[in-house]
Amino acid sequence: MMIRRDSTRAPWSVSSVVWIAGTLSLLVPSLARWIPPPASISVPLTPVDKVNWLYARQWALVQEARELVPAGQSYTTIARDKDEEMLLFMLSLGVLRDRYPVPTSYWKGPVAEGARARYVVSYECFEPSGAARLVRRFPEGCVWERSETQP
């Protein structure tokens, strides 16, 4: 038995169009929720911009400090919060590779050698202990230079 196709019939019937329109009306709000607005699609300024704003601010500070801390010089990092200080120190290890890192604290415990570092990278411009000269201020923090290293 052979099925004949009626050549006068439209490829889309009214019921098909209604079903497709109904399906799209249910899917469009869901798609709009998952597609980001064009303003949120941007090139990150740091490797951690999309991860955490604190990491991004500290990364930017360490990148700026790279221009000010000469190669071979000792440096330390300070912040008001010891967790932030530890994070800043760990980020600096990857950026300030040809400098000599000396922690001020390590896992919330004080380290005496940090007071002997020549340069101080300070998150949010927290002033270091002892005599230090402000080298430059950035939106994220400051870089200080100690006039003479303490014994």
C-alpha positions in Angstrom: 0.0 0.0 0.0 1.4 3.4 -1.0 0.8 6.6 1.0 0.0 9.5 -1.1 1.2 12.9 -0.1 -1.1 15.8 -0.6 0.9 18.5 -2.3 -1.6 21.3 -1.3 -1.0 20.8 2.4 1.2 23.4 4.1 4.5 22.1 5.7 3.4 23.7 9.1 0.0 23.3 10.5 -1.6 25.7 12.9 -1.3 23.3 15.8 2.5 22.8 15.1 3.0 26.6 15.2 1.1 26.8 18.4 3.1 24.0 20.0 6.4 25.6 18.9 5.4 29.0 20.2 4.3 27.6 23.5 7.6 25.7 23.9 9.7 28.8 23.1 7.6 30.9 25.5 8.7 28.5 28.3 12.4 28.3 27.2 13.2 31.9 26.5 13.1 33.1 30.2 15.4 30.2 31.2 17.8 31.1 28.4 17.8 34.7 29.3 18.8 33.8 32.8 21.8 31.8 31.7 23.1 34.1 29.0 25.2 36.9 30.6 24.6 40.5 29.6 27.3 41.9 27.3 28.6 44.3 30.0 29.6 41.3 32.2 31.7 39.8 29.4 35.1 41.5 29.8 38.8 40.7 29.6 40.1 40.2 33.2 42.8 42.5 34.3 44.4 39.9 36.6 44.3 36.1 36.6 42.0 36.1 39.5 39.4 38.8 38.6 36.6 36.4 38.2 37.5 34.3 41.3 37.7 36.8 44.2 37.9 40.6 44.3 40.3 40.4 47.3 42.7 38.2 45.3 42.4 40.6 42.3 43.2 43.7 44.4 46.2 42.0 46.0 47.5 40.7 42.7 47.3 44.2 41.2 49.2 45.6 44.2 52.0 43.0 43.8 52.2 43.7 40.1 52.6 47.4 40.8 55.3 46.6 43.5 57.3 44.7 40.9 58.3 48.0 39.4 59.4 49.5 42.7 61.2 46.6 44.5 64.6 46.2 42.8 65.8 42.7 41.8 67.8 41.0 44.6 66.4 43.2 47.4 64.5 41.8 50.4 60.8 42.5 50.8 58.0 41.6 53.1 54.2 42.0 53.0 51.9 43.4 55.7 48.1 43.8 56.1 45.8 44.5 59.0 44.4 41.0 58.9 46.9 38.1 59.1 45.0 35.9 56.6 45.2 38.7 54.1 48.8 39.2 54.9 49.5 35.5 54.3 47.6 35.6 51.0 49.5 38.7 49.8 52.8 37.0 50.7 52.0 33.8 48.8 50.8 35.8 45.7 54.0 37.8 45.8 56.1 34.7 45.6 54.9 34.1 42.1 55.2 37.7 40.9 58.4 39.0 42.7 60.5 36.0 41.8 63.9 37.6 41.6 63.6 39.3 45.0 64.3 37.9 48.4 61.0 37.2 50.3 60.9 37.5 54.0 57.5 36.9 55.8 56.3 39.1 58.6 54.0 36.4 59.8 53.5 32.9 58.7 50.1 31.2 59.3 49.2 33.9 61.9 52.5 33.5 63.8 55.0 36.3 63.9 58.3 36.0 62.1 61.1 38.2 63.4 63.0 38.4 60.1 60.2 40.3 58.5 61.4 43.5 60.3 64.7 43.2 58.5 63.2 43.3 55.0 64.2 46.4 53.0 60.9 46.9 51.2 57.4 46.5 52.6 54.4 45.8 50.3 51.4 46.9 52.4 47.8 46.0 51.5 45.5 49.0 52.1 48.5 51.2 53.1 49.0 49.7 56.6 52.1 51.4 57.9 55.0 49.2 58.8 56.7 49.3 62.2 59.9 51.2 62.4 61.1 54.0 60.2 60.0 53.7 56.6 59.6 56.0 53.7 56.6 55.8 51.4 57.7 55.0 47.9 54.3 55.0 46.2 50.7 54.8 47.0 48.2 52.7 44.9 44.5 52.2 45.2 45.1 48.7 46.6 48.0 49.7 49.0 51.5 51.1 49.3 55.1 50.2 48.9 57.4 51.4 51.7 61.2 51.4 51.9 63.1 51.1 55.2 66.0 53.5 55.4 68.3 50.9 57.0 67.7 47.3 57.8 67.4 46.5 61.5 69.8 43.9 62.9 
